[in-house]
Amino acid sequence: AQSVTQLGSHVSVSEGALVLLRCNYSSSVPPYLFWYVQYPNQGLQLLLKYTSAATLVKGINGFEAEFKKSETSFHLTKPSAHMSDAAEYFCAVSPANTGFQKLVFGTGTRLLVSP
Amino acid sequence: DADVTQTPRNRITKTGKRIMLECSQTKGHDRMYWYRQDPGLGLRLIYYSFDVKDINKGEISDGYSVSRQAQAKFSLSLESAIPNQTALYFCATSEPGLQETQYFGPGTRLLVL
């Protein structure tokens, strides 16, 4: 079975500061890992995904995440926060070796960006 | 125009009423999903469909039913709504594959009184 844990339901940063959103996963088989972002009153959209190629994955809007198997982590980072990054972020995992990839989502982390 | 649309966007109903949430997509994807989102719980899968004749229960299907009327349409019904079904409901689509991405609609906010 797969699961993800997102540490911190809320993270606050100042504009221009480093963004670090944490995600740890549990998977009995090699995982695919995803970060989705949800802006206010919108559906989720894909930020980036790890699919067993490069361990450092670059996504949209300057975000990136690094897959660390030894730490079972897939933390999301951005060097410099922008006001428009304020949103809720979800980490998700699915098994990599089955025909159907049912996504299992974390509980989400709301990013607050102050001027 | 949005690729995945949901109607209505907001709905208030009373306990015991039957309601239907609708989802349409223009992406041409075979796979469609219904999730509910609750604060602090993330998204949980209610039902999913691989094609018109293939519908499967997710982790929280009790109290819900679905209908896949066409490749582009997937409806979620609450036969007899109850207050703990108050939530934000999302429809999503994807193409089959080992690296598939799910594309989400804007959500339907449901309040059951």
Interface residues (C-beta under 8 A of the other chain):
Chain A: S9 Y32 F34 Y36 N41 Q42 G43 L44 Q45 L46 K49 T51 F90 A96 G99 F100 Q101 K102 L103 F105 G106 T107 G108
Chain B: V4 G40 L41 G42 L43 R44 L45 Y48 F50 G58 F90 A92 P96 L98 Q99 E100 T101 Q102 Y103 F104 G105 P106 G107
